Amino acid sequence: METTLGASLPTLAILGGTGHEGSALAQRWVRAGYHVFIGSRLAERAAQVATELNASVGTELAQGLENAAAAQAGDIVVLTVPPEAQLPTLVSVRAHLAGKILVDATARVDARDPRPPEGKPSGRRAQDLLGPEVRVVAAFQNVPAHALKKLDQELASDVLVCADDAEARSVVVGLAEAAGMRAYEAGGLDNGLIVEGLTALLIAMNKRYKSRSGGIRVSGISK
Ligand SMILES: NC(=O)c1ccc[n+]([C@@H]2O[C@H](COP(=O)([O-])OP(=O)(O)OC[C@H]3O[C@@H](n4cnc5c(N)ncnc54)[C@H](OP(=O)(O)O)[C@@H]3O)[C@@H](O)[C@H]2O)c1
């Protein structure tokens, strides 16, 4: 993984960055030299997670803030809150998202009864809420936090990146690669419904085979 600090790197805000997926992504990006604002509903919780992250990586690149302040501070904003909190959280920070890329990791799957989500994909819901001023990118929905945290093991889970804006899609593929993942552009936001459906499959298979790290890999495509 790249560890060179680069002043030209965009800053990242992770809303819900105190949780499983957000903190795992944050750790990888901080290790890659990105300045990461950890967002939380509680500034104190964010600060604690940022302090622990800095100590574990040996940098000062993580900083904890309340979600709205993190969204304001980050050049690119990543959303990692539970599905039921997706739209309320976006409403609470939308004033700070205009002109930015929003990376949405929401997979609307109930782990107790995993089945494909109904209706619009999460990324489309976010885009409809936020309007054209924000470029929404759906990504990381299939990448298990448990596997992301195991930095000493190869990540056997590729990232499928869906967005209507081609440049934003490409930027997020680059972010995933900087964090040590294989990532692929996978079409427009509406394809995100398939990606979320795959999450339901993976959760069902994790249960069947007693795993926490089930993932998918793309074959037959060389980049
Ligand atoms: N876990 C995975 O392996 C995984 C993999 C791929 C995608 N995802 C997706 O990533 C998202 C986060 O999953 P997770 O497992 O990381 O969730 P999580 O750990 O349960 O929650 C993440 C954070 O969201 C905040 N949060 C919790 N309830 C909230 C509410 N009602 N309103 C606003 N914020 C709330 C909390 O932060 P504060 O209390 O600090 O505000 C919490 O630390 C989900 O949409 C999930 O589908 C997860």
The ligand as an SDF file (V2000), in Angstrom:
LIG
                    3D

 48 52  0  0  0  0  0  0  0  0999 V2000
  -20.0800   -3.7240    8.0510 N   0  0  0  0  0  0  0  0  0  0  0  0
  -19.7430   -4.1560    6.8440 C   0  0  0  0  0  0  0  0  0  0  0  0
  -19.0130   -5.1440    6.6810 O   0  0  0  0  0  0  0  0  0  0  0  0
  -20.2510   -3.4120    5.6220 C   0  0  0  0  0  0  0  0  0  0  0  0
  -19.7580   -3.7850    4.3630 C   0  0  0  0  0  0  0  0  0  0  0  0
  -20.1850   -3.1010    3.2430 C   0  0  0  0  0  0  0  0  0  0  0  0
  -21.0950   -2.0510    3.3690 C   0  0  0  0  0  0  0  0  0  0  0  0
  -21.5630   -1.7220    4.5990 N   0  0  0  0  0  0  0  0  0  0  0  0
  -22.5340   -0.6180    4.7080 C   0  0  0  0  0  0  0  0  0  0  0  0
  -21.8990    0.3970    5.4240 O   0  0  0  0  0  0  0  0  0  0  0  0
  -22.8570    1.0560    6.2490 C   0  0  0  0  0  0  0  0  0  0  0  0
  -22.3430    1.0440    7.6790 C   0  0  0  0  0  0  0  0  0  0  0  0
  -22.2620   -0.2880    8.1340 O   0  0  0  0  0  0  0  0  0  0  0  0
  -21.5140   -0.5910    9.5220 P   0  0  0  0  0  0  0  0  0  0  0  0
  -21.5450   -2.0420    9.6950 O   0  0  0  0  0  0  0  0  0  0  0  0
  -20.2100    0.1440    9.5480 O   0  0  0  0  0  0  0  0  0  0  0  0
  -22.5250    0.1160   10.5340 O   0  0  0  0  0  0  0  0  0  0  0  0
  -22.3440    0.4320   12.0730 P   0  0  0  0  0  0  0  0  0  0  0  0
  -20.9690    0.1510   12.5320 O   0  0  0  0  0  0  0  0  0  0  0  0
  -23.4790   -0.2110   12.7960 O   0  0  0  0  0  0  0  0  0  0  0  0
  -22.6440    2.0140   12.1150 O   0  0  0  0  0  0  0  0  0  0  0  0
  -21.7700    2.9510   11.5490 C   0  0  0  0  0  0  0  0  0  0  0  0
  -21.9140    4.2620   12.2800 C   0  0  0  0  0  0  0  0  0  0  0  0
  -23.1580    4.8600   11.9360 O   0  0  0  0  0  0  0  0  0  0  0  0
  -23.5340    5.7320   13.0030 C   0  0  0  0  0  0  0  0  0  0  0  0
  -24.9640    5.4970   13.2860 N   0  0  0  0  0  0  0  0  0  0  0  0
  -25.5410    4.4200   13.8680 C   0  0  0  0  0  0  0  0  0  0  0  0
  -26.8730    4.5750   13.9510 N   0  0  0  0  0  0  0  0  0  0  0  0
  -27.1320    5.7900   13.4310 C   0  0  0  0  0  0  0  0  0  0  0  0
  -28.3180    6.5490   13.2560 C   0  0  0  0  0  0  0  0  0  0  0  0
  -29.5230    6.0760   13.6190 N   0  0  0  0  0  0  0  0  0  0  0  0
  -28.2290    7.7790   12.6860 N   0  0  0  0  0  0  0  0  0  0  0  0
  -27.0240    8.2760   12.3040 C   0  0  0  0  0  0  0  0  0  0  0  0
  -25.8450    7.6040   12.4580 N   0  0  0  0  0  0  0  0  0  0  0  0
  -25.9270    6.3820   13.0030 C   0  0  0  0  0  0  0  0  0  0  0  0
  -22.6930    5.3790   14.2050 C   0  0  0  0  0  0  0  0  0  0  0  0
  -21.7840    6.4490   14.4150 O   0  0  0  0  0  0  0  0  0  0  0  0
  -21.9600    7.5030   15.6100 P   0  0  0  0  0  0  0  0  0  0  0  0
  -22.7270    6.8260   16.7040 O   0  0  0  0  0  0  0  0  0  0  0  0
  -20.5540    7.7840   15.9780 O   0  0  0  0  0  0  0  0  0  0  0  0
  -22.6700    8.6510   14.9970 O   0  0  0  0  0  0  0  0  0  0  0  0
  -21.9380    4.1460   13.7810 C   0  0  0  0  0  0  0  0  0  0  0  0
  -20.6380    4.0730   14.3090 O   0  0  0  0  0  0  0  0  0  0  0  0
  -24.1890    0.3350    6.0760 C   0  0  0  0  0  0  0  0  0  0  0  0
  -25.0050    1.0590    5.1960 O   0  0  0  0  0  0  0  0  0  0  0  0
  -23.7910   -0.9880    5.4710 C   0  0  0  0  0  0  0  0  0  0  0  0
  -24.7810   -1.4730    4.5810 O   0  0  0  0  0  0  0  0  0  0  0  0
  -21.1600   -2.3770    5.7270 C   0  0  0  0  0  0  0  0  0  0  0  0
  1  2  1  0
  2  3  2  0
  2  4  1  0
  4  5  1  0
  4 48  2  0
  5  6  2  0
  6  7  1  0
  7  8  2  0
  8  9  1  0
  8 48  1  0
  9 10  1  0
  9 46  1  0
 10 11  1  0
 11 12  1  0
 11 44  1  0
 12 13  1  0
 13 14  1  0
 14 15  2  0
 14 16  1  0
 14 17  1  0
 17 18  1  0
 18 19  2  0
 18 20  1  0
 18 21  1  0
 21 22  1  0
 22 23  1  0
 23 24  1  0
 23 42  1  0
 24 25  1  0
 25 26  1  0
 25 36  1  0
 26 27  1  0
 26 35  1  0
 27 28  2  0
 28 29  1  0
 29 30  1  0
 29 35  2  0
 30 31  1  0
 30 32  2  0
 32 33  1  0
 33 34  2  0
 34 35  1  0
 36 37  1  0
 36 42  1  0
 37 38  1  0
 38 39  2  0
 38 40  1  0
 38 41  1  0
 42 43  1  0
 44 45  1  0
 44 46  1  0
 46 47  1  0
M  CHG  2   8   1  16  -1
M  END
$$$$
